[in-house]
């Protein structure tokens, strides 16, 4: 899927919805108040740049105390994917890192460098865990993080196939 100008916005809406649902239904909250760290697996450079440049105000409203300024939220985004190259994008208030390469090697390498406790949640946008052998070790590493792993899919069947692949 080619990234569009709204790629960051649509992915951010998924993140906002996941934060709301995880918090209200499962009592999830970031490990550190006022800070959140997300792993985004399988992103392209354009998708990463769009997500970094997106307006995080709504997510901040869900994670910060009432009356806090959205700029008080500190976001760390760690991207892994085969199409990451060059310097990581940057934005004020967002720390960005990335590990280029296929998920099979990039996810375990990032976790080895940062530790599995580095993340509050992981996201994979239409990853196709079930259909790409390159996800093998990477999907097992995601499943072993001990944090919510939020994936999007084109269909319910693909979602269920991805879930089966993650569960092994």
Phi, psi and omega in degrees: 000126178284140179288142176243177180300333182265004183304316179294321180294316181291321178292323178293325176295323176296315179298315179300315179297318179296317179300316180296312182293315179298321180290314185283324185264336187233001178069019181287144172206153177302152182295330182240122181301133178081000179226142177220140180232120181243140170261128178243110186262137175084014183282148170272169178300316181296319178294320178297313181298319180294321180290321177296321183279350183291163180274110184272011184304314183295322178294318179301320179299332179276339187253341184258162177295150176305139179090346178287151178280139177306329180291350178286340180284131176254121185248134171243124177244124176244120183254143169230142178171157183286345184252026176266130180207162180071198179282147176292145176294162180220154176204151180299132178083359181235120174271133184234137173219159175206157180234102180290152175126170179294151183306326183305324179252328186289318181296308178299324179296317179295317180293325178294321181286318186259338184089146184289344178278002184285346189241146175267332179196161177234148180230141173222119184264111183049057186284332184063044179310321185291335190249355183240117181296337180293346178280343186331276182295327180296317180291325176294323178295318177298314181297332181271005182294329184081017176233163177301136174245114183255124180236148172250157180215164178283327184222164176297319180299316179296322177299314180294323177295319177297317179299316178300319179296321179291324180285343178078000000 
